[in-house]
Amino acid sequence: MRRAEHHGVIRRLRDRRDDPVTVLFRRTFRPMLELDQLERYAADLEEVARHANAGTLGCFVDKRSQQGIVEIRLYERWFDGRELRCDELAHREFDASDPDTLVASSEFLAELEEWAERQSDQRETSYLEASVEDADRQQRALEQASAGDELARILDSVDRRA
């Protein structure tokens, strides 16, 4: 059985449909020269979207039962702008015949859900910080280009007077 709940970034993105768009990653390609890379990136984004829709992007808990053993795992899946990554953060097995299993597995599950929320919040914070830094860089570049254009106009007008 898989239980996928939306935490952090994905939950907030789903909840904020009217908010302005936040760009997490930006890549540019030269269409005629890098067509294969562009197609691979598009396929990667489709896979990221599938995981986001399935609740398996960010931190998520996976529970499976097999032959009287229940496995509970915490995974973190994220896209770093280049590739989709997935790490197993925690894993425990519980024997269903053990009388203490219900309490122990419930406590472990609660701990993992808390951990997942914290991890997702941290990743969201890092995405938002990177987005703000990128916007700042773009603004500085725009201001620098504008200042350069203005200086060129001033020099051009001085040169015409001379």
CNS distance restraints for C-alpha pairs under 8 A (distance, minus, plus):
assign (resid   1 and name CA) (resid  62 and name CA) 7.35 0.50 0.50
assign (resid   1 and name CA) (resid  63 and name CA) 5.46 0.50 0.50
assign (resid   1 and name CA) (resid  64 and name CA) 5.05 0.50 0.50
assign (resid   1 and name CA) (resid  65 and name CA) 7.07 0.50 0.50
assign (resid   2 and name CA) (resid  61 and name CA) 7.52 0.50 0.50
assign (resid   2 and name CA) (resid  62 and name CA) 5.03 0.50 0.50
assign (resid   2 and name CA) (resid  63 and name CA) 5.35 0.50 0.50
assign (resid   2 and name CA) (resid  64 and name CA) 6.82 0.50 0.50
assign (resid   3 and name CA) (resid  60 and name CA) 7.81 0.50 0.50
assign (resid   3 and name CA) (resid  61 and name CA) 6.30 0.50 0.50
assign (resid   3 and name CA) (resid  62 and name CA) 5.89 0.50 0.50
assign (resid   3 and name CA) (resid  63 and name CA) 6.79 0.50 0.50
assign (resid   4 and name CA) (resid  54 and name CA) 7.20 0.50 0.50
assign (resid   4 and name CA) (resid  55 and name CA) 4.96 0.50 0.50
assign (resid   4 and name CA) (resid  56 and name CA) 6.32 0.50 0.50
assign (resid   4 and name CA) (resid  60 and name CA) 5.83 0.50 0.50
assign (resid   4 and name CA) (resid  61 and name CA) 6.39 0.50 0.50
assign (resid   4 and name CA) (resid  62 and name CA) 7.22 0.50 0.50
assign (resid   5 and name CA) (resid  55 and name CA) 5.74 0.50 0.50
assign (resid   5 and name CA) (resid  60 and name CA) 6.60 0.50 0.50
assign (resid   5 and name CA) (resid  61 and name CA) 7.96 0.50 0.50
assign (resid   6 and name CA) (resid  10 and name CA) 5.84 0.50 0.50
assign (resid   6 and name CA) (resid  11 and name CA) 4.80 0.50 0.50
assign (resid   6 and name CA) (resid  55 and name CA) 5.49 0.50 0.50
assign (resid   6 and name CA) (resid  60 and name CA) 7.71 0.50 0.50
assign (resid   7 and name CA) (resid  11 and name CA) 5.10 0.50 0.50
assign (resid   7 and name CA) (resid  12 and name CA) 7.70 0.50 0.50
assign (resid   7 and name CA) (resid  58 and name CA) 7.07 0.50 0.50
assign (resid   7 and name CA) (resid  59 and name CA) 6.95 0.50 0.50
assign (resid   7 and name CA) (resid  60 and name CA) 7.80 0.50 0.50
assign (resid   7 and name CA) (resid 116 and name CA) 7.24 0.50 0.50
assign (resid   7 and name CA) (resid 117 and name CA) 5.75 0.50 0.50
assign (resid   7 and name CA) (resid 120 and name CA) 6.05 0.50 0.50
assign (resid   7 and name CA) (resid 121 and name CA) 7.84 0.50 0.50
assign (resid   8 and name CA) (resid  12 and name CA) 6.14 0.50 0.50
assign (resid   8 and name CA) (resid  58 and name CA) 7.49 0.50 0.50
assign (resid   8 and name CA) (resid 117 and name CA) 6.27 0.50 0.50
assign (resid   8 and name CA) (resid 119 and name CA) 7.99 0.50 0.50
assign (resid   8 and name CA) (resid 120 and name CA) 4.45 0.50 0.50
assign (resid   8 and name CA) (resid 121 and name CA) 4.93 0.50 0.50
assign (resid   8 and name CA) (resid 123 and name CA) 7.83 0.50 0.50
assign (resid   8 and name CA) (resid 124 and name CA) 6.30 0.50 0.50
assign (resid   9 and name CA) (resid  13 and name CA) 5.98 0.50 0.50
assign (resid   9 and name CA) (resid  58 and name CA) 7.42 0.50 0.50
assign (resid   9 and name CA) (resid 120 and name CA) 6.43 0.50 0.50
assign (resid   9 and name CA) (resid 121 and name CA) 7.06 0.50 0.50
assign (resid   9 and name CA) (resid 123 and name CA) 7.58 0.50 0.50
assign (resid   9 and name CA) (resid 124 and name CA) 5.22 0.50 0.50
assign (resid  10 and name CA) (resid  14 and name CA) 6.11 0.50 0.50
assign (resid  10 and name CA) (resid  52 and name CA) 6.72 0.50 0.50
assign (resid  10 and name CA) (resid  55 and name CA) 7.98 0.50 0.50
assign (resid  10 and name CA) (resid  57 and name CA) 7.41 0.50 0.50
assign (resid  10 and name CA) (resid  58 and name CA) 7.35 0.50 0.50
assign (resid  11 and name CA) (resid  15 and name CA) 6.13 0.50 0.50
assign (resid  12 and name CA) (resid  16 and name CA) 6.09 0.50 0.50
assign (resid  13 and name CA) (resid  17 and name CA) 7.00 0.50 0.50
assign (resid  22 and name CA) (resid 131 and name CA) 7.51 0.50 0.50
assign (resid  23 and name CA) (resid 131 and name CA) 6.75 0.50 0.50
assign (resid  24 and name CA) (resid 127 and name CA) 6.32 0.50 0.50
assign (resid  24 and name CA) (resid 128 and name CA) 7.76 0.50 0.50
assign (resid  24 and name CA) (resid 130 and name CA) 7.83 0.50 0.50
assign (resid  24 and name CA) (resid 131 and name CA) 6.24 0.50 0.50
assign (resid  25 and name CA) (resid  81 and name CA) 5.52 0.50 0.50
assign (resid  26 and name CA) (resid  81 and name CA) 7.62 0.50 0.50
assign (resid  29 and name CA) (resid  34 and name CA) 6.02 0.50 0.50
assign (resid  29 and name CA) (resid  35 and name CA) 7.71 0.50 0.50
assign (resid  29 and name CA) (resid  37 and name CA) 7.76 0.50 0.50
assign (resid  29 and name CA) (resid  38 and name CA) 6.42 0.50 0.50
assign (resid  30 and name CA) (resid  34 and name CA) 5.40 0.50 0.50
assign (resid  30 and name CA) (resid  35 and name CA) 7.37 0.50 0.50
assign (resid  31 and name CA) (resid  35 and name CA) 5.29 0.50 0.50
assign (resid  31 and name CA) (resid  38 and name CA) 7.45 0.50 0.50
assign (resid  34 and name CA) (resid  38 and name CA) 6.20 0.50 0.50
assign (resid  35 and name CA) (resid  39 and name CA) 6.17 0.50 0.50
assign (resid  36 and name CA) (resid  40 and name CA) 6.20 0.50 0.50
assign (resid  37 and name CA) (resid  41 and name CA) 6.10 0.50 0.50
assign (resid  38 and name CA) (resid  42 and name CA) 6.19 0.50 0.50
assign (resid  39 and name CA) (resid  43 and name CA) 6.23 0.50 0.50
assign (resid  40 and name CA) (resid  44 and name CA) 6.19 0.50 0.50
assign (resid  41 and name CA) (resid  45 and name CA) 6.21 0.50 0.50
assign (resid  41 and name CA) (resid  82 and name CA) 7.72 0.50 0.50
assign (resid  42 and name CA) (resid  46 and name CA) 6.26 0.50 0.50
assign (resid  43 and name CA) (resid  47 and name CA) 6.34 0.50 0.50
assign (resid  44 and name CA) (resid  48 and name CA) 6.24 0.50 0.50
assign (resid  44 and name CA) (resid  83 and name CA) 7.00 0.50 0.50
assign (resid  44 and name CA) (resid  84 and name CA) 7.14 0.50 0.50
assign (resid  45 and name CA) (resid  49 and name CA) 6.13 0.50 0.50
assign (resid  46 and name CA) (resid  50 and name CA) 6.23 0.50 0.50
assign (resid  47 and name CA) (resid  51 and name CA) 6.32 0.50 0.50
assign (resid  48 and name CA) (resid  52 and name CA) 6.12 0.50 0.50
assign (resid  48 and name CA) (resid  57 and name CA) 7.26 0.50 0.50
assign (resid  48 and name CA) (resid  79 and name CA) 7.05 0.50 0.50
assign (resid  48 and name CA) (resid  84 and name CA) 7.05 0.50 0.50
assign (resid  49 and name CA) (resid  53 and name CA) 6.09 0.50 0.50
assign (resid  50 and name CA) (resid  54 and name CA) 6.13 0.50 0.50
assign (resid  51 and name CA) (resid  55 and name CA) 6.04 0.50 0.50
assign (resid  51 and name CA) (resid  56 and name CA) 4.88 0.50 0.50
assign (resid  51 and name CA) (resid  57 and name CA) 5.20 0.50 0.50
assign (resid  52 and name CA) (resid  56 and name CA) 5.94 0.50 0.50
assign (resid  52 and name CA) (resid  57 and name CA) 4.91 0.50 0.50
assign (resid  55 and name CA) (resid  60 and name CA) 7.30 0.50 0.50
assign (resid  56 and name CA) (resid  60 and name CA) 5.94 0.50 0.50
assign (resid  56 and name CA) (resid  77 and name CA) 6.85 0.50 0.50
assign (resid  57 and name CA) (resid  76 and name CA) 7.08 0.50 0.50
assign (resid  57 and name CA) (resid  77 and name CA) 5.01 0.50 0.50
assign (resid  57 and name CA) (resid  78 and name CA) 5.97 0.50 0.50
assign (resid  58 and name CA) (resid  75 and name CA) 7.93 0.50 0.50
assign (resid  58 and name CA) (resid  76 and name CA) 5.19 0.50 0.50
assign (resid  58 and name CA) (resid  77 and name CA) 4.94 0.50 0.50
assign (resid  58 and name CA) (resid  78 and name CA) 5.62 0.50 0.50
assign (resid  58 and name CA) (resid 120 and name CA) 5.91 0.50 0.50
assign (resid  59 and name CA) (resid  74 and name CA) 6.93 0.50 0.50
assign (resid  59 and name CA) (resid  75 and name CA) 5.54 0.50 0.50
assign (resid  59 and name CA) (resid  76 and name CA) 4.19 0.50 0.50
assign (resid  59 and name CA) (resid  77 and name CA) 6.40 0.50 0.50
assign (resid  59 and name CA) (resid 116 and name CA) 4.92 0.50 0.50
assign (resid  59 and name CA) (resid 117 and name CA) 7.31 0.50 0.50
assign (resid  59 and name CA) (resid 119 and name CA) 6.74 0.50 0.50
assign (resid  59 and name CA) (resid 120 and name CA) 6.01 0.50 0.50
assign (resid  60 and name CA) (resid  74 and name CA) 5.82 0.50 0.50
assign (resid  60 and name CA) (resid  75 and name CA) 5.49 0.50 0.50
assign (resid  60 and name CA) (resid  76 and name CA) 6.43 0.50 0.50
assign (resid  60 and name CA) (resid 113 and name CA) 7.74 0.50 0.50
assign (resid  60 and name CA) (resid 116 and name CA) 6.33 0.50 0.50
assign (resid  61 and name CA) (resid  72 and name CA) 6.99 0.50 0.50
assign (resid  61 and name CA) (resid  73 and name CA) 5.66 0.50 0.50
assign (resid  61 and name CA) (resid  74 and name CA) 4.60 0.50 0.50
assign (resid  61 and name CA) (resid  75 and name CA) 6.36 0.50 0.50
assign (resid  61 and name CA) (resid 112 and name CA) 7.12 0.50 0.50
assign (resid  61 and name CA) (resid 113 and name CA) 7.09 0.50 0.50
assign (resid  61 and name CA) (resid 116 and name CA) 7.83 0.50 0.50
assign (resid  62 and name CA) (resid  71 and name CA) 7.97 0.50 0.50
assign (resid  62 and name CA) (resid  72 and name CA) 5.80 0.50 0.50
assign (resid  62 and name CA) (resid  73 and name CA) 5.19 0.50 0.50
assign (resid  62 and name CA) (resid  74 and name CA) 6.36 0.50 0.50
assign (resid  62 and name CA) (resid  75 and name CA) 7.59 0.50 0.50
assign (resid  63 and name CA) (resid  70 and name CA) 6.92 0.50 0.50
assign (resid  63 and name CA) (resid  71 and name CA) 5.61 0.50 0.50
assign (resid  63 and name CA) (resid  72 and name CA) 4.57 0.50 0.50
assign (resid  63 and name CA) (resid  73 and name CA) 6.47 0.50 0.50
assign (resid  64 and name CA) (resid  70 and name CA) 5.60 0.50 0.50
assign (resid  64 and name CA) (resid  71 and name CA) 5.20 0.50 0.50
assign (resid  64 and name CA) (resid  72 and name CA) 6.67 0.50 0.50
assign (resid  65 and name CA) (resid  69 and name CA) 5.62 0.50 0.50
assign (resid  65 and name CA) (resid  70 and name CA) 4.32 0.50 0.50
assign (resid  65 and name CA) (resid  71 and name CA) 6.28 0.50 0.50
assign (resid  66 and name CA) (resid  70 and name CA) 6.42 0.50 0.50
assign (resid  68 and name CA) (resid  95 and name CA) 6.16 0.50 0.50
assign (resid  68 and name CA) (resid  96 and name CA) 5.34 0.50 0.50
assign (resid  68 and name CA) (resid  97 and name CA) 7.19 0.50 0.50
assign (resid  69 and name CA) (resid  93 and name CA) 6.42 0.50 0.50
assign (resid  69 and name CA) (resid  94 and name CA) 5.56 0.50 0.50
assign (resid  69 and name CA) (resid  95 and name CA) 4.73 0.50 0.50
assign (resid  69 and name CA) (resid  96 and name CA) 5.82 0.50 0.50
assign (resid  70 and name CA) (resid  93 and name CA) 5.58 0.50 0.50
assign (resid  70 and name CA) (resid  94 and name CA) 5.10 0.50 0.50
assign (resid  70 and name CA) (resid  95 and name CA) 6.49 0.50 0.50
assign (resid  70 and name CA) (resid  96 and name CA) 6.87 0.50 0.50
assign (resid  71 and name CA) (resid  91 and name CA) 7.12 0.50 0.50
assign (resid  71 and name CA) (resid  92 and name CA) 5.83 0.50 0.50
assign (resid  71 and name CA) (resid  93 and name CA) 4.44 0.50 0.50
assign (resid  71 and name CA) (resid  94 and name CA) 6.42 0.50 0.50
assign (resid  72 and name CA) (resid  91 and name CA) 5.74 0.50 0.50
assign (resid  72 and name CA) (resid  92 and name CA) 5.55 0.50 0.50
assign (resid  72 and name CA) (resid  93 and name CA) 6.40 0.50 0.50
assign (resid  72 and name CA) (resid 109 and name CA) 7.27 0.50 0.50
assign (resid  73 and name CA) (resid  88 and name CA) 7.09 0.50 0.50
assign (resid  73 and name CA) (resid  89 and name CA) 7.49 0.50 0.50
assign (resid  73 and name CA) (resid  90 and name CA) 5.52 0.50 0.50
assign (resid  73 and name CA) (resid  91 and name CA) 4.36 0.50 0.50
assign (resid  73 and name CA) (resid  92 and name CA) 6.64 0.50 0.50
assign (resid  74 and name CA) (resid  88 and name CA) 5.94 0.50 0.50
assign (resid  74 and name CA) (resid  89 and name CA) 5.39 0.50 0.50
assign (resid  74 and name CA) (resid  90 and name CA) 5.07 0.50 0.50
assign (resid  74 and name CA) (resid  91 and name CA) 6.50 0.50 0.50
assign (resid  74 and name CA) (resid 112 and name CA) 6.44 0.50 0.50
assign (resid  74 and name CA) (resid 116 and name CA) 7.46 0.50 0.50
assign (resid  75 and name CA) (resid  86 and name CA) 6.83 0.50 0.50
assign (resid  75 and name CA) (resid  87 and name CA) 5.63 0.50 0.50
assign (resid  75 and name CA) (resid  88 and name CA) 4.43 0.50 0.50
assign (resid  75 and name CA) (resid  89 and name CA) 5.53 0.50 0.50
assign (resid  75 and name CA) (resid  90 and name CA) 7.29 0.50 0.50
assign (resid  76 and name CA) (resid  86 and name CA) 5.56 0.50 0.50
assign (resid  76 and name CA) (resid  87 and name CA) 5.34 0.50 0.50
assign (resid  76 and name CA) (resid  88 and name CA) 6.47 0.50 0.50
assign (resid  76 and name CA) (resid  89 and name CA) 6.93 0.50 0.50
assign (resid  76 and name CA) (resid 116 and name CA) 7.99 0.50 0.50
assign (resid  77 and name CA) (resid  84 and name CA) 7.13 0.50 0.50
assign (resid  77 and name CA) (resid  85 and name CA) 5.51 0.50 0.50
assign (resid  77 and name CA) (resid  86 and name CA) 4.16 0.50 0.50
assign (resid  77 and name CA) (resid  87 and name CA) 6.48 0.50 0.50
assign (resid  78 and name CA) (resid  84 and name CA) 5.81 0.50 0.50
assign (resid  78 and name CA) (resid  85 and name CA) 5.41 0.50 0.50
assign (resid  78 and name CA) (resid  86 and name CA) 6.50 0.50 0.50
assign (resid  79 and name CA) (resid  83 and name CA) 5.71 0.50 0.50
assign (resid  79 and name CA) (resid  84 and name CA) 4.39 0.50 0.50
assign (resid  79 and name CA) (resid  85 and name CA) 6.08 0.50 0.50
assign (resid  80 and name CA) (resid  84 and name CA) 6.58 0.50 0.50
assign (resid  80 and name CA) (resid  85 and name CA) 7.48 0.50 0.50
assign (resid  90 and name CA) (resid 112 and name CA) 7.86 0.50 0.50
assign (resid  94 and name CA) (resid  98 and name CA) 7.94 0.50 0.50
assign (resid  94 and name CA) (resid 101 and name CA) 6.11 0.50 0.50
assign (resid  94 and name CA) (resid 105 and name CA) 6.73 0.50 0.50
assign (resid  95 and name CA) (resid 101 and name CA) 6.57 0.50 0.50
assign (resid  96 and name CA) (resid 101 and name CA) 6.22 0.50 0.50
assign (resid  96 and name CA) (resid 102 and name CA) 7.97 0.50 0.50
assign (resid  97 and name CA) (resid 101 and name CA) 7.63 0.50 0.50
assign (resid 100 and name CA) (resid 104 and name CA) 6.21 0.50 0.50
assign (resid 101 and name CA) (resid 105 and name CA) 5.67 0.50 0.50
assign (resid 102 and name CA) (resid 106 and name CA) 5.98 0.50 0.50
assign (resid 103 and name CA) (resid 107 and name CA) 6.14 0.50 0.50
assign (resid 104 and name CA) (resid 108 and name CA) 6.15 0.50 0.50
assign (resid 105 and name CA) (resid 109 and name CA) 5.98 0.50 0.50
assign (resid 106 and name CA) (resid 110 and name CA) 6.18 0.50 0.50
assign (resid 107 and name CA) (resid 111 and name CA) 6.22 0.50 0.50
assign (resid 108 and name CA) (resid 112 and name CA) 6.20 0.50 0.50
assign (resid 109 and name CA) (resid 113 and name CA) 6.18 0.50 0.50
assign (resid 110 and name CA) (resid 114 and name CA) 6.29 0.50 0.50
assign (resid 111 and name CA) (resid 115 and name CA) 6.13 0.50 0.50
assign (resid 112 and name CA) (resid 116 and name CA) 5.95 0.50 0.50
assign (resid 113 and name CA) (resid 117 and name CA) 6.27 0.50 0.50
assign (resid 114 and name CA) (resid 118 and name CA) 6.35 0.50 0.50
assign (resid 115 and name CA) (resid 119 and name CA) 6.09 0.50 0.50
assign (resid 116 and name CA) (resid 120 and name CA) 6.02 0.50 0.50
assign (resid 117 and name CA) (resid 121 and name CA) 6.09 0.50 0.50
assign (resid 118 and name CA) (resid 122 and name CA) 6.15 0.50 0.50
assign (resid 119 and name CA) (resid 123 and name CA) 6.20 0.50 0.50
assign (resid 120 and name CA) (resid 124 and name CA) 6.06 0.50 0.50
assign (resid 121 and name CA) (resid 125 and name CA) 6.11 0.50 0.50
assign (resid 122 and name CA) (resid 126 and name CA) 6.26 0.50 0.50
assign (resid 123 and name CA) (resid 127 and name CA) 6.16 0.50 0.50
assign (resid 124 and name CA) (resid 128 and name CA) 6.09 0.50 0.50
assign (resid 125 and name CA) (resid 129 and name CA) 6.02 0.50 0.50
assign (resid 126 and name CA) (resid 130 and name CA) 6.05 0.50 0.50
assign (resid 127 and name CA) (resid 131 and name CA) 6.08 0.50 0.50
assign (resid 128 and name CA) (resid 132 and name CA) 6.16 0.50 0.50
assign (resid 129 and name CA) (resid 133 and name CA) 6.13 0.50 0.50
assign (resid 130 and name CA) (resid 134 and name CA) 6.01 0.50 0.50
assign (resid 131 and name CA) (resid 135 and name CA) 6.14 0.50 0.50
assign (resid 132 and name CA) (resid 136 and name CA) 6.12 0.50 0.50
assign (resid 133 and name CA) (resid 137 and name CA) 6.16 0.50 0.50
assign (resid 134 and name CA) (resid 138 and name CA) 6.14 0.50 0.50
assign (resid 135 and name CA) (resid 139 and name CA) 6.07 0.50 0.50
assign (resid 136 and name CA) (resid 140 and name CA) 6.14 0.50 0.50
assign (resid 137 and name CA) (resid 141 and name CA) 6.09 0.50 0.50
assign (resid 138 and name CA) (resid 142 and name CA) 6.06 0.50 0.50
assign (resid 139 and name CA) (resid 143 and name CA) 6.09 0.50 0.50
assign (resid 140 and name CA) (resid 144 and name CA) 5.97 0.50 0.50
assign (resid 141 and name CA) (resid 145 and name CA) 6.05 0.50 0.50
assign (resid 142 and name CA) (resid 146 and name CA) 6.04 0.50 0.50
assign (resid 143 and name CA) (resid 147 and name CA) 6.03 0.50 0.50
assign (resid 144 and name CA) (resid 148 and name CA) 6.05 0.50 0.50
assign (resid 145 and name CA) (resid 149 and name CA) 6.13 0.50 0.50
assign (resid 146 and name CA) (resid 150 and name CA) 6.13 0.50 0.50
assign (resid 147 and name CA) (resid 151 and name CA) 6.07 0.50 0.50
assign (resid 148 and name CA) (resid 152 and name CA) 6.11 0.50 0.50
assign (resid 149 and name CA) (resid 153 and name CA) 6.23 0.50 0.50
assign (resid 150 and name CA) (resid 154 and name CA) 6.22 0.50 0.50
assign (resid 151 and name CA) (resid 155 and name CA) 6.09 0.50 0.50
assign (resid 152 and name CA) (resid 156 and name CA) 5.95 0.50 0.50
assign (resid 153 and name CA) (resid 157 and name CA) 6.13 0.50 0.50
assign (resid 154 and name CA) (resid 158 and name CA) 6.19 0.50 0.50
assign (resid 155 and name CA) (resid 159 and name CA) 5.98 0.50 0.50
assign (resid 156 and name CA) (resid 160 and name CA) 6.24 0.50 0.50
assign (resid 157 and name CA) (resid 161 and name CA) 6.41 0.50 0.50
assign (resid 158 and name CA) (resid 162 and name CA) 6.45 0.50 0.50
